[in-house]
Amino acid sequence: IYRGALKRKDLLVLTPVGKITWWMSRLVLPLYERIMAKQLKSELD
């Protein structure tokens, strides 16, 4: 966090899951959207 603040980063991804999620949202957006929609749908039911 300290190094990110020194570099004035707008976004810091700290966990391995967060890094995978960030890359998925950038590289395969339609797939990521479907996975997240399915996940949210199951949480709302």
N, C-alpha and C positions, 0 to 999 in steps of 0.2 A: 504494500500500500504506500509505503514511504517513497519508494523509487518511482511509482506511478505518479505520485503527487509532485515529485521533483521534475518529472518530464511533462507535467501538466496534462495528463491523459484525461479524456472525458469519460472513458469507460474502463473499468478494471474488472477483468474476469478472473476470479480467484480459484474456483474449484475445477477439477477435471470435467465434471458434468457440465458446468457452465461453459467451458471452452468448447466441448463437443456441440452443445446447443448453439453457441455463437457461430461455429463453422457450418453447422447444418442450416441455420437460418440464412447464411450468406450463399452457400453453394447449391443447395437443393431446396429452395423456398417452397415450392408446391408440396413436396413430401413433408417438410417440416410443418406446414400449415395443417395438412391432413392429420398428422400425428397429434398435434396440439388440440385440434378440434375434437378428435376422438377422446383424448384425455379429459378435456373439459366437459364433454358431454357425459362421460361416465361419472364425473364428480358431481354434476348437477342433478343426476337421476337419483 
